[in-house]
Amino acid sequence: MAKIAIDLKRALERQAEHGGPGRAEARVLARGHGWAVEDVVCTSGPQDRPFEERHDEFVIAIVTAGSFQYRASCSRTGREIMTPGSLLLGHPAQHFECGHEHGAGDRCLSFRYAPDYFEKLTADGGGGATTAFRSLRLPPLRAMSPVVARACAALAGSSDIVWEELGVQLAVETAHAERHAAPVRNVVTPAAVARVTRTLRMIERQPDARLTLGTLAREAALSPYHFLRTFESLTGVTPHQYIRRLRLRDAATRLIVEPGKVLDLALDAGFGDVSNFNRAFRAEFGVNPRAYRSTGNHQAHT
C-alpha cells in the first residue's frame, strides 16, 4: 500500500510543479469482453471545481489512496466520503460528481462492466441480477477485505493475480454485500466532514502511529463522543475498525508482493507479537498469514 500512496504523492508533486487544474488520468491495466480495469490517479484539490459526469457502465472502484467526496444526482444519501478500502459504486445512466474540498488527490482501481455482462455475473452469483446499485459506496467491510487486498497486490505489481478472475469475484461479492448492507443516511455538517477528513488523511500519512480515539478527536477538534459518532456515520466503521482494517489490508498486500517475514509484518502493522497478529488476520481473512501467502486464492471470510 505504501508504493500505491507514493505513486499518488509523486503525481501530486508533478501537478504542483507544472501548475494548472488537477485532473484524473486513467491507465488501462487489462480488458476483455464486457470488462476493463483501470488505474485512475486524480490530482484535483480544493481549488478545483467538481463537474458532473455520467456512468455508461457498471463501475466498482476500489479507493487505494487519498480521499474525496462522491455524489450522484438521484441519491438520497447526499455526498459520500470515499476513503482507502471503500468501494465507489456506479451504474449506467447515473449522473455523478467527485470533489476534493478537504484534500488533494486520490487513486482508485476502477473495474468497469458492460451492463449485460455485469447482470449475468451477478445473476450467476445468486440473489438475482443486479440492474442498479442502491448505494453510492460500500465502506471498508470485512467481507470485502480479501478481494480488496488482492486487487491492491495486483496494482503493486504481483503477477500471480489474474485481472479477469479478480473482476468476476469483485462483481459478485460487491453485489452480494451491497444487497445486504443497511442503507445509510449521513446527516453531518460540512464543518464536521472537513474535520473528520483531516483525521483520515492523518491516518493515511501515519498508518503505523499509535492513534487513539483521544488523539484523533483532538485532531478533529471534536469531543471523543461526537468524533466517534461522526466518524462512523461518514465512513461506515469506527476509528478502531478503520485503522485495524487498513493495517491488515496492507499486511495482506505485502504478504503477496513481498518475501518478508510474518514477524516483521506483524510489527509493522502495529501488533506487539505474532500471535495477536495471527488472530486478527484470521478473523479478517479467514486463514492465517502463512496460509494466505501460500495459497494465492483467498476467499472472503463469512
Rosetta blueprint (number, residue, H / E / L):
1 M L
2 A H
3 K H
4 I H
5 A H
6 I H
7 D H
8 L H
9 K H
10 R H
11 A H
12 L H
13 E H
14 R H
15 Q H
16 A H
17 E H
18 H H
19 G L
20 G L
21 P L
22 G L
23 R L
24 A E
25 E E
26 A E
27 R E
28 V E
29 L E
30 A E
31 R E
32 G E
33 H L
34 G L
35 W E
36 A E
37 V E
38 E E
39 D E
40 V E
41 V E
42 C E
43 T L
44 S L
45 G L
46 P L
47 Q L
48 D L
49 R L
50 P L
51 F L
52 E L
53 E E
54 R E
55 H L
56 D L
57 E L
58 F E
59 V E
60 I E
61 A E
62 I E
63 V E
64 T E
65 A E
66 G E
67 S L
68 F E
69 Q E
70 Y E
71 R E
72 A E
73 S L
74 C L
75 S L
76 R L
77 T L
78 G L
79 R L
80 E E
81 I E
82 M E
83 T L
84 P L
85 G L
86 S L
87 L E
88 L E
89 L E
90 G E
91 H L
92 P L
93 A L
94 Q L
95 H E
96 F E
97 E E
98 C E
99 G E
100 H L
101 E L
102 H L
103 G L
104 A L
105 G L
106 D E
107 R E
108 C E
109 L E
110 S E
111 F E
112 R E
113 Y E
114 A L
115 P H
116 D H
117 Y H
118 F H
119 E H
120 K H
121 L H
122 T H
123 A H
124 D H
125 G L
126 G L
127 G L
128 G L
129 A L
130 T L
131 T L
132 A L
133 F L
134 R L
135 S L
136 L L
137 R E
138 L E
139 P L
140 P L
141 L L
142 R H
143 A H
144 M H
145 S H
146 P H
147 V H
148 V H
149 A H
150 R H
151 A H
152 C H
153 A H
154 A H
155 L H
156 A L
157 G L
158 S L
159 S L
160 D L
161 I L
162 V L
163 W H
164 E H
165 E H
166 L H
167 G H
168 V H
169 Q H
170 L H
171 A H
172 V H
173 E H
174 T H
175 A H
176 H H
177 A H
178 E H
179 R H
180 H H
181 A L
182 A L
183 P L
184 V L
185 R L
186 N L
187 V L
188 V L
189 T L
190 P H
191 A H
192 A H
193 V H
194 A H
195 R H
196 V H
197 T H
198 R H
199 T H
200 L H
201 R H
202 M H
203 I H
204 E H
205 R H
206 Q L
207 P L
208 D L
209 A L
210 R L
211 L L
212 T L
213 L H
214 G H
215 T H
216 L H
217 A H
218 R H
219 E H
220 A H
221 A L
222 L L
223 S L
224 P H
225 Y H
226 H H
227 F H
228 L H
229 R H
230 T H
231 F H
232 E H
233 S H
234 L H
235 T H
236 G L
237 V L
238 T L
239 P H
240 H H
241 Q H
242 Y H
243 I H
244 R H
245 R H
246 L H
247 R H
248 L H
249 R H
250 D H
251 A H
252 A H
253 T H
254 R H
255 L H
256 I H
257 V H
258 E L
259 P L
260 G L
261 K L
262 V H
263 L H
264 D H
265 L H
266 A H
267 L H
268 D H
269 A L
270 G L
271 F L
272 G L
273 D L
274 V H
275 S H
276 N H
277 F H
278 N H
279 R H
280 A H
281 F H
282 R H
283 A H
284 E H
285 F H
286 G L
287 V L
288 N L
289 P H
290 R H
291 A H
292 Y H
293 R H
294 S H
295 T H
296 G L
297 N L
298 H L
299 Q L
300 A L
301 H L
302 T L
